[in-house]
Amino acid sequence: MTWRAAVLLLGGALTLPVWPDPFLGVVLMTGAVLLLCALDWALAAPLHAVTATREGDRTVRLGGTATVALRLTNTSARTLRAQVRDAWVPSAGTRPDVPPERVVPVPAGGDALLPSRLTPTRRGDRPAVALAVRSLGPLGLAFRQRAGRPVTPAWTLRVLPRFDSRRHLPEKLSRLRVIDGMQVTRGRGQGTEFDTLREYVVGDDVRSIDWRASARRADVLVRTWRPERDRRLVCVLDTGRTSAVRVGDEPRLDTAIDAALLLTALAARAGDRVDLIAADAAIRATVTGSGRPALLGKLVTTLAPLQPALVETDFELIVGEILRRERQRSLVVLFTALEAGALGEGLLPVLPRLAARHRVVVAAVHDPVLTRLTTAAPTRPEDAYAAAAGWRALAERDRVRAALARYGVTVVDAPADRLAPTVADTYLRLKALGQL
């Protein structure tokens, strides 16, 4: 029964003082209300004749809004008066256009569309979990409701990474064109891959003179070079416990994904092959660089459901996977944390094998909390202890950075909002120097 039946009973109770026998009045009024409720329940549309389907968006970027509509179809001969509660996981951020308490009329043989706006607060897959439909009678006194009727239509909204760093892409592509010799401002002699021959001018490096070509032309010719193309880039995402730490408003893993997307977009435009490996104690995801036009979309879709795992990262597994997959010398960019425990015991013992074959860059997010702890003037004893802990953490990062540098590893340690452009700048610098 609904609140209307309770109001009807209350209204009848107010007339009890005028009844000769109040007990008889209670029995008669209760019986009348129950009879009306039974009649109302019988006239409600049966739920077995109601089906539910969904339509709308399948993907949305984190921070955006998607629309998913629930369609109720009434195949019975009665009008369906429905109250609908469509439940999603809390992080889906669902806002139905039709409130659950509102009655939605669906004519016999017709349907009704109930849109919902979803603004997810987390990356990954956000499924619909339950659907509850009440079929009210024409008097609104009683309703039909049954678990599993209608069946909850399956729907999963995939929330893609933000990719806020794409605003840096035009500037990085402009720098790439300068390096690659596609603009008038091309620098002479950059790169290590042979480009063309031209006449010698004052200021050219005499080591670039092609003596055989000069003898044939009876003029001094020099070789010009361009940055290498079709090189290999491997992005490695550490999805272990250190990637779950929140720096600012998001986990380290989300910042690393954003930086990897910018680097992939830039390298693909440069004509380089990009592979990706995400791993912790096991390989979580791999993407190969085949089909470059669709590479970025494939990468975004693959990384969307990736979540940190509260386990130690197996760097021996990661290095073994890289060496197995990449036979040709490549640039390996490892997105991880500069933590002495994780890298000292995990990465450093296996780093010589990796650095002997590939050029390695380690990219890490710098926590601004450490900077604040070490720069703020202490006003309490607790502040002094916190500052000492901050200085110790920074000293450990410096020791890890120095240990990595001994193996020829380039270390990028930048705040979350600067990690992506800094990694891209490092890639462009190495490409211009021919060190890929």
Secondary structure, 3 states (H helix, E strand, C coil): CCHHHHHHHHHHHCCHHHCCCHHHHHHHHHHHHHHHHHHHHHHCCCHHHEEEEEEECCEEECCCCEEEEEEEEECCCCCEEEEEEEEECHHHCEEECCCCCCCEEECCCCEEEEEEEECCCCCEEEEEEEEEEEEECCCCCCEECECCECCCCCCEEEEECCCHHHHHHHHHHHHHHHHHCCCCCCCCCCCCEEEEEEECCCCCCHHHECHHHHHHHCCCEEEEEECCCCCEEEEEEECCHHHHCEECCEEHHHHHHHHHHHHHHHHHHCCCEEEEEEECCCEEEEECCCCHHHHHHHHHHHHCCCCCCCCCCCHHHHHHHHHHHCCCCCEEEEECCCCHHHHHHHHCCCHHHHHHHCEEEEEEECCHHHHHHHHCCCCCHHHHHHHHHHHHHHHHHHHHHHHHHCCCCEEEEECHHHHHHHHHHHHHHHHHCCCC
